[in-house]
């Protein structure tokens, strides 16, 4: 597998993983039997799900700048969830994967420019 495909797969895996985690958090949360409150739903939609959509788009169109935006956008709440004793700590991992994918894209574009 070449590095271009690997870079794209990292971004795709991270973004789709974040979307799935958010759906579990919002709709099928195994840690609570109550419905997630609307304000929490809205805030996590803005800070976790939408950056995942941006990262998905960035991976498909190969725009490292959008991956960095998704990383910075999701970083505060991803750090918060990374410190929880739950499956939602994986938001921290997916956020870092946006950064890794963006860095790999930059490296690939610099190699092709030479």
SULGITA-V865581 format. One record per pair of residues at least 4 apart in sequence whose ideal C-beta (glycine too) atoms are under 7 Angstrom apart, sorted by sequence separation. I is the first residue (numbers start at 1). J is the second residue. If there is no record, write none. Layout:
# SULGITA-V865581
i j
I J
I J
This chain:
# SULGITA-V865581
i j
1 5
3 7
4 8
5 9
6 10
7 11
8 12
9 13
10 14
11 15
12 16
13 17
14 18
15 19
16 20
17 21
18 22
19 23
20 24
21 25
22 26
23 27
24 28
25 29
36 40
37 41
38 42
39 43
40 44
41 45
42 46
43 47
44 48
45 49
46 50
47 51
48 52
49 53
50 54
51 55
52 56
53 57
54 58
55 59
56 60
57 61
64 68
65 69
66 70
67 71
68 72
69 73
70 74
71 75
74 78
75 79
76 80
77 81
78 82
84 88
90 94
91 95
92 96
93 97
96 100
97 101
98 102
99 103
100 104
101 105
102 106
103 107
104 108
105 109
106 110
107 111
108 112
109 113
1 6
24 29
36 41
44 49
45 50
58 63
84 89
29 36
81 88
82 89
58 66
81 89
57 66
58 67
82 91
26 36
81 91
82 92
81 92
54 66
55 67
58 70
78 91
79 92
78 92
26 41
54 69
55 70
54 70
78 95
26 44
25 44
51 70
75 95
74 95
22 44
51 73
51 74
71 95
22 48
47 73
48 74
22 49
47 74
71 98
70 98
71 99
48 77
18 48
19 49
22 52
47 77
67 98
71 102
19 52
18 52
67 101
68 102
67 102
15 52
64 102
67 105
15 55
16 56
14 55
15 56
64 105
59 101
64 106
48 91
55 98
62 105
11 55
12 56
15 59
11 58
12 59
11 59
8 59
8 62
31 86
11 67
25 88
21 88
21 90
21 91
17 90
18 91
18 94
17 94
14 94
14 97
14 98
10 97
11 98
14 101
10 100
11 101
10 101
7 101
10 104
7 104
7 105
3 104
7 108
4 108
3 108
